Amino acid sequence: MSESRGNEQEHSPAPSPGSSVTAGGPLWRKAPFLLFHYPSLFVAVAASALVLGLVVASSLLYLSSAASGALEEQFRTVTPSTAGLTVIQYGPITGVGVLESFERRTETLDAAASSIPADQGPVRTLIGPGAVITTPGYKGEPVQVRLAARTDASENITVVSEASGDGLYITDRQAEMLAVEPGDSVTIHGGGKTEVSVRITGVYEELASQPGTEYWQPISDLVYSNGDSSPPGFMLGSFSQIAGLSEELQDRRPLSRWEYPVRTTLSLEEGAAAAGVIRGVEEDLEAQSAQGGEFRFAQHFTALPDLLKSARETVGGVESPIGIMSLAGRLVALVVIAAAGVYGIRRRRIETTVLSARGIGPSALGLKAALESIAPIAFGVAVGWAASLLLVRLMGPGERLDPGAPTDALWSALYAGVAAVIVVGVASSFASRREADGAHPRLPAVTNIPWELAVLVLAGLSFYQLDAQGIATGDAGVPPEIDLFVLAFPILFIAGAAGLATRILGLLLPKLRDLWKTSPAPAYLASRRLASAPRLALMLVTASALAIGVLSYAGTLVKSVDATSDAKARVSVGSDYAAQVILGSKLPDDLPFPATIVRELDLVEFSGTSQGVTILAVEPDSLARTAFWSDDFSSSSLSGLMTEIAQPGDDALPILVVGDDNDYAERGLELYDTNVPVDVIDEPTAFPGMSTMEPTVIVDALALEASFEKFHGAISSAPRTDLIWAKGDADEISRALGRTSLSFGLERSAELSKATPSFLAVSWTFEFLQALGAIAGMVVLAGMLLYLQSRQRAGIVSFALARRMGLKPSSYRLSVVLELFTLLGSALVIGVTLSLIAARLIYTRFDLFPALPPAPLWRVPFFVFAATAAVLAVSAWVGAWQVQKTAQRAKVSEVLRLAE
């Protein structure tokens, strides 16, 4: 809508006889500022340009963010040291002392690796010989130790007691066996008959009995138990102490290790540069090794190239579909910008006619329109680029962008802006030619063709191709390629069906005249305007339905895919966190989170069959509080099922069974020669911790043991694994368990299990599609402005006449609200309905891990629907308020005088 000044000057730019209309004259010099006199047209063009700039810039920035996000997810699977460079050397040292050799090689490596980006300094390790320590008169079992020095080791042990002065640290177990305390001395026995007496200055908790930490993980094989036995505990000292003791014990073959961590917040581009630096250091090491230098026999490795490879695979899975969606968004924005250019010519058709009569041809008029569009397009593109930076940083997959990404996005947005100016010029040129020829810009013969049927045919072909090919999931974690048909089908289907629905709506709108003829004045006026709604109104409904449909479709798939992947990860783990514990472990007291112990038993079969069964022996009460559960698994709640299996049966053991496709469970359970009858309480479609290889039976642990004893068997003879499941943040759970006496290992996290390249690629693709749908909503608002502009003159006259008949301004505003509510509300219903149909047809094909239960879950994003409805309602109210204010300020006489 224009302001009153816009109404007064609608045709005022027509030149006077003495005005210059030549190129470079006042008419052209003022052209870039002319649209400031037409605020609504300025806003419509600027909004469309904003969408254009936002789509162009955000696609590039989103890919950069996805790249850094993919690398961040990969970094979560390793320690910074493992991701960086590690150099290991083990061999004889000749010619120089052990300490001198270690320090010289450390200096060489530090200089070479100084360019590796890191948040923490390098970690050096010197492992001396294994030895035995004794005290005078000690007759017990030999106490094994391993001399060791490691950077900041004293800050990564739990000291039990210590004394002042120099000395070494031994474990509490070693100190207990030898009955020594800080300040005492022990004798180290090396190879041959060498002996060295050393002072003990501190005692620390044995590392093997503690949960693993990131600090000790790189040398975990020397620290933690391998299942059968634990390695000798470290006797810790400084580098000079360990080097000197190695020489005194006549062992000049220490294990030297250098770790250069890499910063785990790198973008993909920065990560590639860091990998190049590391590769350069490795090449120097290989050259020195070949020449017999100081790193002879050295080994080196880094996980960074593999992490980068996986991250690139994830980005590769989203690059193509995001490019396709970005292209579609650009085309939509350019079409609206072209429509605004055509409307600008029609909005000032008297001016166009006068200029044509004075010899200004269509090409020159198109150039003038292009100049007029520079300001709103430049403004819109700039705001779109700035908004894309903000949105991607706030909502993008990764926290970092490649250093050059914002600049590249700006240039791309500017190029798109230039293209938009050209589009305005070309569209305006054609429109002015048609005006000059006296042709009406609409082509009824063309627009009456049911184009929707052709679009629906294409949608059917896309769905057929998609149904035939399916969505191939990548092997070994490689993300699937999102086929063009996955993106084309919903857009074509929603566009075609929305077009048909709008045609039907166009037939129904005139009937509102009769339905609302006795309604209050606002509804009566709205029904009259809707009954004579121009084609532009129906185009607004179709475009709005498409934008809302794409947004809702993407939101539905994002929510469904996320819920499915989350359920699969938590069913696989059992809860948010799981870890293996020693058989017979009990839950520590006063844990600050829900937890339970689950026993997983093997070698059990269904009676009379060779079908193996995995038994989950559980504690029902704690499992009900801890395990993951979804109502999709069963009609009963988890707590209800646990209550039922906890009820003792007469002879039959109450169980739950999952995956029993052959209905063998009713035959009972068999272990060796013992058969136990069962009562199948329920058969959920999935259950936390279930096996994917064979049926799973869930049973009360105490009831299971009692049933086998009743039939003279011993379930304890079955091989078993004990696990702790816990609900909450996995890192916090791990730290809390580390402060207890519980011994655990082989930790698993549902969040890490879910963060696979396949899931990330699909999730990020549809999140971008969802954002694109929301951005397209701005095009809808631009279309609404054009629609209101097209009705402005008639609206002003209608308002003036209604005022003379006693209609209040608020009633007129309410009539416009009802008009827009009807159009945009129809678009909302059409778009949401069609999106749910399209998503329902396609969501089952996004089972990224078909081997893992459960089957794809269906989720509806009600929040997205509600937020969309709220935005449309506010937009309709603001638009109606502006229409009413403009009508109040307008001079009706001028409008009637200039009307054709």
SULLINRA-V768720 format. One record per run of one state. SS is the DSSP state (H for helix, E for strand, - for the rest). FROM is the first residue (numbers start at 1). LEN is the number of residues. If there is no record, write none. Layout:
# SULLINRA-V768720
<<SS;FROM;LEN> <SS;FROM;LEN>>
This chain:
# SULLINRA-V768720
<<-;1;3> <H;4;5> <-;9;17> <H;26;4> <-;30;1> <H;31;7> <-;38;1> <H;39;37> <-;76;4> <H;80;4> <-;84;1> <E;85;6> <-;91;7> <H;98;15> <-;113;10> <E;123;12> <-;135;8> <E;143;8> <-;151;2> <H;153;4> <-;157;2> <E;159;4> <-;163;5> <E;168;4> <H;172;7> <-;179;6> <E;185;5> <-;190;5> <E;195;10> <-;205;2> <H;207;3> <-;210;4> <H;214;4> <-;218;2> <H;220;3> <-;223;10> <E;233;4> <-;237;2> <H;239;10> <-;249;6> <E;255;6> <-;261;7> <H;268;23> <-;291;8> <E;299;3> <-;302;2> <H;304;44> <-;348;1> <H;349;9> <-;358;4> <H;362;34> <-;396;9> <H;405;32> <-;437;7> <H;444;4> <-;448;3> <H;451;19> <-;470;5> <H;475;3> <-;478;6> <H;484;26> <-;510;2> <H;512;4> <-;516;5> <H;521;11> <-;532;3> <H;535;39> <-;574;3> <E;577;5> <-;582;13> <E;595;12> <-;607;5> <E;612;7> <-;619;1> <H;620;7> <-;627;11> <H;638;8> <-;646;7> <E;653;6> <-;659;6> <H;665;3> <-;668;1> <E;669;3> <-;672;2> <E;674;3> <-;677;1> <E;678;5> <-;683;12> <E;695;6> <H;701;10> <-;711;4> <H;715;3> <-;718;2> <E;720;7> <-;727;3> <H;730;9> <-;739;5> <E;744;6> <H;750;5> <-;755;2> <H;757;34> <-;791;1> <H;792;13> <-;805;4> <H;809;37> <-;846;16> <H;862;28> <-;890;2> <H;892;7> <-;899;2>>
